[in-house]
Amino acid sequence: MTRLATIGLIAGCLLLGMATPASAQVPEEESALAVNNCAPRGELRGNAENGKALHGEHCAECHGETGKTDIIVMHMDEPPKDESDPVYMKTLTDAFLYLAICQGGETVGRSIVMPAWGDYFSDQEIKDLVAHIRSFSGT
Ligand code: HEC
């Protein structure tokens, strides 16, 4: 195969990857919702490094890269609170953070603008996000 054809093949694969629907993040049967119905179990702080990548892609638009909401997104009647504030973050348990991510804002008594991610992420990915969010405040 020529070099050019190889590059074309790689580019094609990348394009295909991009066309995959967002909901195909983890197979449905491996999602946190399917596996444990969003019940937080065991050690809730996973791999913060992996959580950082997920956060940058899916959460930072509303929560900011560092947990401080820097842009006021339209329709956010209740903007996300400052997750880099240790005083605030100490009032929240890891289980609450897990539930808020898995079940969404409304179920935990917060804004409905916060989406539910339980059918999108695996249990491990939610734990990775919890670990990363904790790193904003060092709590
Ligand atoms: C469309 C905007 C939006 C997106 C995207 C979003 N959130 Fe939120 N999030 C919110 C809002 C609004 C609240 C709740 C504000 C309130 O009622 O206090 C919230 C609350 C939370 C809370 C509860 C603790 C807190 O900060 O007060 C956690 C944890 C959280 N979000 C994590 C995430 C994670 C992780 C992602 C990405 C997987 C994410 N959010 C994506 C808007 C968003």
Boltz pocket constraint, residues with backbone or C-beta under 6 A from the ligand:
constraints:
  - pocket:
      binder: B
      contacts: [[A, 54], [A, 55], [A, 58], [A, 59], [A, 60], [A, 61], [A, 62], [A, 63], [A, 73], [A, 76], [A, 78], [A, 79], [A, 80], [A, 81], [A, 83], [A, 92], [A, 96], [A, 97], [A, 98], [A, 100], [A, 101], [A, 105], [A, 109], [A, 110], [A, 111], [A, 113], [A, 114], [A, 115], [A, 117], [A, 129], [A, 133]]
      max_distance: 6.0
